[in-house]
């Protein structure tokens, strides 16, 4: 099945290279091309900002047992309807959310305008399944955009390509009513028309990219082109959809989940989810922009009884390590059905903000350190190419001395970042340290007592070569 799918995708790619293809009555040529330099400039704000807030919020906050609850418990639309009829986030205060994001050091935010359940946080003209028809009665997205924009946070929209509520979305292997045979799928999909659903996607994306001002990110989710009951670029009409997006918002950044990874111009950044990469991701041997999306716990939506929450050090480590490999961190929270933020998330955001207040210079505008600089044990390096500074993040505090390799003749000045206190250093003075004598390292003299910082950072001002 996989081999057949790969062959089909190769054939499709060849077709679009030589002719015009029509989906849902529309034609398209190749996507617009741009130089590497232009793309880097278009994405510069994002690669500088490094840290964003992800928000998964919808009707699934009411059962509060995972955002995929409708799928996991195989609920029908009728069974799920009670959440729509009762949804009333009476304590919703997006201004408070925006302040929390800003104080945590987050520079951009992405919210689920529509998740897989099909419920829309915005006042769409193309569905009745939206927040304005709940007891709350308002456009939740409008309030959110205004609040976050007022804090200077760039706006991003998540939009699910999947829809478990729409009557024309064909039932597939990811659907709550997934089947166990081809004949069963044929039976349950009688009368459903994906061509109409493709138009629904385009209509709603047009609303989102027209009615809310400048949108910096469109986070589409997700393709699963596996076998005859999966869905890929043909099902979404991905290339025409992306052309529409580029037309409406030329500077917008789009992720890689349209199943266009092998199409030039088909995506801007890749999105490893819920894991730490071992190195800067590459495509065809070339480093690409990337962002890892991570949760505080094991769920994206609010999950009352889920307790595998990462601690503050783990979360800071995710951020630092992502930047050290040239990437971004999009950190998710799931608000409650009343519109409040889980106290556990509040505590962690506050702690991250306290660290960022003094150490954000090691994050913003930073990337992977040049290869000649070697990270000491239990340390992570980031580098700011504009200021020519290296940042040493000490995950475990050394006792008295920290030896550096690759820095000989390169250090102009060193200091603790959190308070600007000088860190003295010496060359070829290892004393009893044979490694320092033989390896020609730089030795930093550090206090025995760890500074009162979750992860202390040493800022190295480099001499030019």
C-alpha positions as CSV (number, residue, x, y, z in Angstrom):
1,X,0.0,0.0,0.0
2,X,2.8,2.4,0.9
3,X,4.7,1.6,-2.3
4,X,1.6,2.2,-4.4
5,X,1.0,5.5,-2.7
6,X,4.5,6.7,-3.3
7,X,4.2,5.8,-7.0
8,X,1.0,7.7,-7.2
9,X,2.6,10.8,-5.7
10,X,5.5,10.6,-8.0
11,X,3.2,10.3,-11.0
12,X,1.2,13.3,-9.7
13,X,4.3,15.4,-9.4
14,X,5.3,14.6,-12.9
15,X,1.9,15.5,-14.2
16,X,1.9,18.9,-12.7
17,X,5.4,19.6,-14.1
18,X,4.1,19.4,-17.7
19,X,0.5,20.2,-17.7
20,X,-2.4,21.9,-15.9
21,X,-4.4,19.8,-13.5
22,X,-8.0,20.5,-12.4
23,X,-9.5,19.9,-9.0
24,X,-13.0,20.8,-8.1
25,X,-13.3,22.7,-11.4
26,X,-10.2,24.8,-10.9
27,X,-6.8,24.8,-12.7
28,X,-3.4,25.5,-11.4
29,X,0.2,25.7,-12.5
30,X,3.3,25.4,-10.3
31,X,3.4,27.2,-7.0
32,X,5.3,30.6,-7.0
33,X,9.0,30.2,-6.5
34,X,11.3,32.3,-4.5
35,X,15.1,32.4,-3.9
36,X,16.6,31.1,-0.7
37,X,17.6,34.6,0.2
38,X,14.0,35.9,-0.2
39,X,12.6,33.1,1.9
40,X,15.1,33.7,4.7
41,X,14.2,37.3,4.8
42,X,10.5,36.6,4.8
43,X,11.0,34.2,7.7
44,X,13.6,36.3,9.6
45,X,11.2,37.5,12.3
46,X,10.2,33.9,13.1
47,X,13.7,32.6,13.2
48,X,14.7,35.5,15.5
49,X,11.7,35.2,17.8
50,X,12.2,31.4,18.5
51,X,9.4,31.0,21.1
52,X,5.7,30.8,20.6
53,X,2.5,29.8,22.3
54,X,0.2,27.1,20.9
55,X,-3.4,27.0,22.1
56,X,-5.8,24.1,21.6
57,X,-9.3,25.1,22.6
58,X,-12.6,23.8,21.6
59,X,-15.6,21.8,22.7
60,X,-13.3,18.9,23.8
61,X,-12.4,21.1,26.8
62,X,-15.8,20.1,28.3
63,X,-15.3,16.3,28.5
64,X,-11.7,17.3,29.4
65,X,-10.2,13.9,28.5
66,X,-8.1,14.6,25.4
67,X,-8.9,16.6,22.3
68,X,-9.4,13.4,20.3
69,X,-12.1,12.2,22.7
70,X,-14.7,12.1,20.0
71,X,-12.4,9.7,18.0
72,X,-11.2,7.6,20.9
73,X,-14.7,7.0,22.3
74,X,-16.2,6.8,18.8
75,X,-18.9,9.3,19.5
76,X,-21.4,10.2,16.9
77,X,-22.3,13.9,16.1
78,X,-25.5,13.4,18.1
79,X,-23.6,12.1,21.1
80,X,-21.1,15.0,20.9
81,X,-23.9,17.6,20.4
82,X,-24.3,18.2,24.2
83,X,-21.0,19.9,24.4
84,X,-22.0,22.4,21.6
85,X,-25.3,23.1,23.4
86,X,-23.6,23.7,26.7
87,X,-20.4,25.5,25.7
88,X,-20.2,28.8,27.6
89,X,-16.7,30.0,28.5
90,X,-18.0,32.7,30.9
91,X,-14.5,33.4,32.4
92,X,-12.8,33.8,29.0
93,X,-10.3,36.7,29.2
94,X,-7.9,36.7,26.2
95,X,-6.2,39.8,27.5
96,X,-5.0,37.8,30.4
97,X,-3.9,35.0,28.1
98,X,-1.9,37.5,26.0
99,X,-0.2,39.0,29.1
100,X,0.8,35.5,30.2
101,X,2.3,34.8,26.8
102,X,4.2,38.1,26.7
103,X,5.5,37.7,30.3
104,X,6.7,34.1,29.4
105,X,8.8,35.6,26.6
106,X,6.6,34.3,23.8
107,X,6.7,36.4,20.6
108,X,4.0,34.7,18.5
109,X,0.9,32.6,19.2
110,X,-1.1,30.1,17.2
111,X,-4.7,29.1,18.1
112,X,-7.0,26.4,16.9
113,X,-9.6,28.2,14.8
114,X,-11.1,24.8,14.0
115,X,-9.8,21.4,15.3
116,X,-10.7,18.0,14.0
117,X,-14.1,18.1,15.8
118,X,-15.1,20.7,13.2
119,X,-16.2,23.3,15.8
120,X,-15.2,26.9,14.8
121,X,-14.1,29.6,17.3
122,X,-14.9,32.2,14.6
123,X,-18.1,33.5,13.1
124,X,-18.0,31.7,9.8
125,X,-20.7,32.2,7.2
126,X,-20.3,28.7,6.0
127,X,-21.4,26.7,9.0
128,X,-23.7,26.9,12.0
129,X,-21.2,24.9,14.1
130,X,-19.5,27.9,15.6
131,X,-19.0,29.8,18.8
132,X,-21.6,32.5,18.0
133,X,-24.3,29.8,18.1
134,X,-23.3,28.5,21.5
135,X,-24.6,30.0,24.8
136,X,-21.5,32.2,24.8
137,X,-22.7,33.8,21.6
138,X,-19.6,35.7,20.5
139,X,-16.7,35.4,18.0
140,X,-14.1,34.0,20.3
141,X,-11.3,34.4,17.7
142,X,-12.0,38.1,17.2
143,X,-11.5,38.8,20.9
144,X,-8.3,36.7,21.0
145,X,-6.8,38.4,17.9
146,X,-7.4,41.8,19.3
147,X,-6.0,40.9,22.7
148,X,-2.8,39.3,21.5
149,X,-2.2,41.9,18.8
150,X,-2.4,44.6,21.5
151,X,0.5,43.0,23.3
152,X,2.6,43.0,20.2
153,X,2.4,39.2,19.7
154,X,2.2,38.0,16.1
155,X,-0.9,36.1,15.2
156,X,-1.1,32.6,13.9
157,X,-4.1,30.4,13.0
158,X,-4.3,26.6,13.3
159,X,-6.9,25.1,10.9
160,X,-7.7,21.4,10.8
161,X,-8.0,19.9,7.3
162,X,-9.9,17.1,9.1
163,X,-13.5,17.6,10.1
164,X,-15.5,15.0,12.1
165,X,-18.7,17.1,11.9
166,X,-19.1,18.3,8.3
167,X,-21.6,16.2,6.4
168,X,-19.5,16.1,3.2
169,X,-16.2,15.1,4.8
170,X,-15.8,11.4,3.8
171,X,-15.3,9.0,6.7
172,X,-11.7,7.7,6.8
173,X,-9.3,5.8,9.0
174,X,-8.9,8.8,11.4
175,X,-12.7,9.4,11.7
176,X,-14.7,8.5,14.8
177,X,-16.8,6.3,12.6
178,X,-13.9,4.6,10.9
179,X,-14.8,1.2,9.3
180,X,-13.1,-2.2,9.0
181,X,-13.8,-2.9,5.3
182,X,-13.9,-1.2,1.9
183,X,-17.6,-2.1,1.5
184,X,-18.4,-0.6,4.9
185,X,-16.6,2.7,3.9
186,X,-18.6,2.8,0.6
187,X,-21.8,2.4,2.6
188,X,-21.2,5.1,5.2
189,X,-19.9,7.6,2.6
190,X,-22.8,7.4,0.3
191,X,-24.0,11.0,-0.3
192,X,-20.8,12.6,1.1
193,X,-18.9,14.8,-1.4
194,X,-15.3,15.8,-0.8
195,X,-15.5,18.3,-3.6
196,X,-18.0,20.3,-1.6
197,X,-15.8,19.9,1.5
198,X,-12.7,21.2,-0.4
199,X,-14.7,24.3,-1.2
200,X,-15.6,24.6,2.4
201,X,-12.0,24.6,3.4
202,X,-11.1,27.3,0.9
203,X,-14.1,29.4,2.0
204,X,-13.2,29.3,5.6
205,X,-9.5,29.9,5.0
206,X,-10.5,32.9,2.9
207,X,-12.5,34.2,5.9
208,X,-9.6,33.7,8.3
209,X,-7.1,35.4,6.1
210,X,-9.4,38.2,5.1
211,X,-11.4,39.2,8.2
212,X,-8.7,39.4,10.9
213,X,-6.0,41.6,9.5
214,X,-2.4,40.5,9.0
215,X,-1.9,36.8,9.9
216,X,1.7,35.7,10.3
217,X,1.3,31.9,10.4
218,X,-1.1,29.4,9.0
219,X,-0.7,26.1,10.8
220,X,-2.6,23.4,8.8
221,X,-3.2,20.0,10.3
222,X,-2.8,17.2,8.9
223,X,-2.4,14.8,6.0
224,X,-2.3,11.0,6.2
225,X,-1.9,9.7,2.7
226,X,-1.7,6.0,3.7
227,X,-3.8,3.6,1.7
228,X,-7.2,4.2,0.1
229,X,-8.8,5.4,3.4
230,X,-6.2,8.0,4.1
231,X,-6.1,11.6,2.9
232,X,-3.4,13.5,1.1
233,X,-2.9,16.5,-1.2
234,X,-5.5,15.4,-3.7
235,X,-8.2,15.3,-1.0
236,X,-7.4,18.9,0.2
237,X,-6.6,20.2,-3.3
238,X,-3.4,21.3,-1.5
239,X,-1.7,23.2,-4.2
240,X,-4.7,25.4,-5.1
241,X,-5.3,25.9,-1.4
242,X,-1.8,27.1,-0.8
243,X,-1.9,29.4,-3.9
244,X,-5.0,30.9,-2.4
245,X,-3.2,31.4,1.0
246,X,-0.2,33.0,-0.7
247,X,-2.5,35.4,-2.7
248,X,-4.5,36.5,0.4
249,X,-1.4,36.9,2.7
250,X,1.8,37.0,0.7
251,X,4.1,37.1,3.7
252,X,2.4,34.4,5.7
253,X,4.4,31.3,6.9
254,X,2.8,27.9,6.3
255,X,3.8,24.6,7.9
256,X,4.4,21.3,6.1
257,X,1.3,19.2,6.7
258,X,-0.5,19.7,3.3
259,X,1.3,16.6,1.9
260,X,3.4,18.9,-0.3
261,X,6.8,18.1,1.1
262,X,8.2,17.1,-2.3
263,X,6.7,20.2,-4.1
264,X,8.8,23.3,-4.5
265,X,7.2,26.1,-2.5
266,X,4.9,23.7,-0.8
267,X,5.8,24.6,2.8
268,X,8.0,27.0,4.8
269,X,8.9,25.0,7.9
270,X,8.8,21.5,9.2
271,X,7.1,20.5,12.4
272,X,8.5,17.6,14.5
273,X,5.8,17.0,17.1
274,X,6.4,16.0,20.7
275,X,10.0,14.9,20.3
276,X,13.5,16.5,20.4
277,X,15.4,16.3,17.2
278,X,19.0,14.9,17.3
279,X,20.3,17.5,14.9
280,X,19.1,20.3,12.7
281,X,16.5,18.7,10.3
282,X,17.5,18.4,6.7
283,X,15.7,17.7,3.5
284,X,17.7,16.4,0.6
285,X,20.9,17.2,2.5
286,X,19.9,20.8,3.1
287,X,19.1,22.3,6.5
288,X,15.5,23.6,6.7
289,X,13.6,25.9,9.0
290,X,11.9,24.0,11.8
291,X,9.7,24.2,14.8
292,X,8.9,21.6,17.4
293,X,5.4,21.7,18.9
294,X,5.3,20.4,22.5
295,X,2.8,20.1,25.3
296,X,3.1,20.8,29.0
297,X,1.7,17.3,29.5
298,X,0.5,14.4,27.3
299,X,-2.6,16.2,25.8
300,X,-3.1,19.2,23.6
301,X,-6.6,20.1,24.9
302,X,-7.5,20.5,28.5
303,X,-7.3,17.1,30.3
304,X,-8.3,17.4,33.9
305,X,-6.9,14.1,35.1
306,X,-3.7,13.9,33.0
307,X,-0.6,14.2,35.3
308,X,2.5,13.7,33.2
309,X,3.5,17.3,33.3
310,X,7.0,18.4,32.4
311,X,8.8,20.4,35.1
312,X,10.2,23.9,34.6
313,X,13.8,22.7,33.9
314,X,12.5,20.3,31.2
315,X,10.5,23.0,29.5
316,X,13.5,25.4,29.5
317,X,15.7,22.6,28.2
318,X,13.3,22.1,25.3
319,X,13.5,25.7,24.4
320,X,17.3,26.0,24.7
321,X,18.0,22.7,22.9
322,X,15.6,23.7,20.0
323,X,17.4,27.0,19.5
324,X,20.8,25.2,19.8
325,X,19.8,23.2,16.7
326,X,18.5,26.2,14.8
327,X,14.8,25.7,15.6
328,X,11.8,27.2,17.4
329,X,9.6,26.0,20.2
330,X,5.8,26.2,20.0
331,X,4.6,25.4,23.5
332,X,1.0,24.4,23.9
333,X,-1.6,25.0,26.6
334,X,-5.3,23.9,26.7
335,X,-7.7,26.3,28.3
336,X,-10.7,24.9,30.3
337,X,-14.2,25.1,29.0
338,X,-14.8,28.2,31.2
339,X,-11.9,29.9,29.4
340,X,-9.4,29.8,32.2
341,X,-5.8,28.5,32.2
342,X,-4.8,25.4,34.2
343,X,-2.9,26.5,37.3
344,X,-0.1,24.0,36.4
345,X,0.3,25.8,33.1
346,X,0.3,29.2,34.8
347,X,3.0,28.2,37.2
348,X,5.2,26.9,34.4
349,X,4.7,29.9,32.2
350,X,5.5,32.2,35.1
351,X,8.8,30.3,35.8
352,X,9.8,30.4,32.1
353,X,9.1,34.1,32.0
354,X,11.2,34.7,35.1
355,X,14.1,32.9,33.4
356,X,13.5,34.6,30.0
357,X,13.4,38.0,31.8
358,X,17.2,37.7,32.5
359,X,18.3,35.2,29.9
360,X,16.3,35.8,26.7
361,X,19.5,37.2,25.0
362,X,20.6,33.6,24.7
363,X,17.3,32.7,22.8
364,X,16.2,35.6,20.6
365,X,18.2,35.9,17.4
366,X,20.2,32.9,18.3
367,X,21.0,29.6,16.5
368,X,23.4,26.7,16.4
369,X,27.0,27.6,17.4
370,X,29.7,27.3,14.8
371,X,31.2,23.7,14.8
372,X,34.6,24.7,16.2
373,X,33.0,25.6,19.6
374,X,32.4,22.5,21.6
375,X,29.8,22.3,24.3
376,X,31.2,21.1,27.7
377,X,29.5,18.1,29.3
378,X,26.0,18.9,30.5
379,X,25.9,22.2,28.7
380,X,24.1,23.5,25.6
381,X,25.5,26.2,23.3
382,X,23.5,28.9,21.4
383,X,25.0,31.6,19.2
384,X,24.0,35.0,18.1
385,X,25.7,35.7,14.7
386,X,24.8,39.4,14.8
387,X,26.4,40.2,18.1
388,X,29.0,37.4,17.8
389,X,28.3,35.9,21.2
390,X,28.2,32.4,22.5
391,X,25.9,31.3,25.3
392,X,26.7,28.4,27.5
393,X,23.7,27.0,29.3
394,X,24.7,24.9,32.3
395,X,22.1,22.2,32.8
396,X,24.3,20.9,35.7
397,X,26.4,23.4,37.6
398,X,30.1,22.6,37.5
399,X,32.2,22.9,40.6
400,X,34.6,25.8,40.4
401,X,35.9,25.4,36.9
402,X,34.4,24.9,33.4
403,X,36.9,23.9,30.7
404,X,36.1,25.0,27.1
405,X,37.5,23.5,23.9
406,X,37.7,25.5,20.7
407,X,37.7,28.8,22.4
408,X,41.4,29.5,22.6
409,X,42.2,33.1,21.5
410,X,38.5,33.8,20.8
411,X,37.2,35.1,24.2
412,X,37.1,38.8,24.6
413,X,35.0,38.9,27.8
414,X,32.8,36.5,29.8
415,X,30.0,37.1,32.3
416,X,27.0,35.5,33.9
417,X,24.0,36.5,31.8
418,X,21.5,36.8,34.6
419,X,23.3,39.5,36.5
420,X,26.2,40.6,34.3
421,X,28.9,39.5,36.8
422,X,32.3,38.9,35.3
423,X,33.6,35.4,34.8
424,X,37.3,35.2,34.8
425,X,39.1,32.9,32.4
426,X,42.6,31.7,31.7
427,X,44.5,29.8,29.0
428,X,46.9,26.9,29.6
429,X,46.6,27.1,33.3
430,X,45.1,23.8,34.1
431,X,47.3,23.2,37.2
432,X,46.2,19.7,38.4
433,X,43.9,19.4,35.4
434,X,45.9,17.3,32.8
435,X,43.2,17.7,30.2
436,X,43.5,21.5,30.4
437,X,47.3,21.4,30.1
438,X,47.4,19.0,27.2
439,X,44.3,20.1,25.2
440,X,45.1,23.8,25.4
441,X,41.6,24.7,26.7
442,X,40.2,27.8,28.2
443,X,39.3,27.5,31.9
444,X,36.4,29.5,33.3
445,X,36.5,30.3,37.0
446,X,33.0,29.8,38.5
447,X,31.6,30.1,42.0
448,X,31.1,26.8,43.7
449,X,27.6,27.7,44.7
450,X,25.1,27.6,41.8
451,X,23.5,30.9,41.0
452,X,19.8,31.1,42.0
453,X,18.7,30.5,38.4
454,X,17.0,27.3,37.0
455,X,19.6,27.0,34.2
456,X,22.5,29.5,34.6
457,X,23.9,31.0,31.3
458,X,27.4,32.2,30.7
459,X,27.7,34.9,28.0
460,X,30.9,34.8,25.9
461,X,31.9,37.8,23.9
462,X,34.0,36.6,21.0
463,X,36.9,38.2,19.3
464,X,36.8,38.2,15.6
465,X,38.9,35.5,13.9
